[in-house]
Amino acid sequence: MLQKGITDMVRISNGRMSGTAYGSVVLHVSPEAAAGGPLAFVQTGDTIELDVDARRLHLEVSDEELTKRRAEWKPAPRHYERGYGSLFLNEVTQADEGCDFRFLHWNGKPTPEPAIH
């Protein structure tokens, strides 16, 4: 007997996705789950409403339940305390801010040239 599986679903992520060629995809949800954004509180069985025309995502969970989940949430342990990994964790901005290092953001003044010794 041939069983049919899921042929399409909406995928929602706070990151980038490679290899997706069909279906509905919502990427760069911000703030990301690692920073305590809304995706951190989604649990198996939750319903998420997607209204593309209104550009809105809504987690169908009561305010009380969401408050409880927020209170119980703990960030994942840091994998890097120094080096590039630490720099990335500390300085890369959320998707709505450009996903770039803070020090590369334009603040209205040109970046000063390095001092020559």
Steps between C-alpha positions, in 0.01 A plus 500: 500500500637837399486753782490869435720722710509870552556665164512861617508700818580853609853526630585775749857572606708770660789416269579436139389189314665332207343255260141614531344512157128475573236590755464786740807607695531776759863575580694746714242513782635753748601503776640150461426217741854504642438857619166409659292582195153352448619183324673399826158445658338287227429142606392191311128517430476881509311673221653801327280727292667644189328796332716586200292800392528658846866388537411341833594186689308413816571217743157372606589462869332679789677797659522303825668204330739726312593679824567161661718386209696826506564464874625142454721581197875492537742596225722224363852496643752699301727292281768766467655725760763654272608526139281536193216293649475733799524806276216363287278422802559841656495726197281364217164675492155345462342455155295819521825690561687347207671183637835674497767597750397806702831671425421487127171691537496850363470754781526807279878526529760322289699226670835655600811378321727284716790681662831439325791441736 
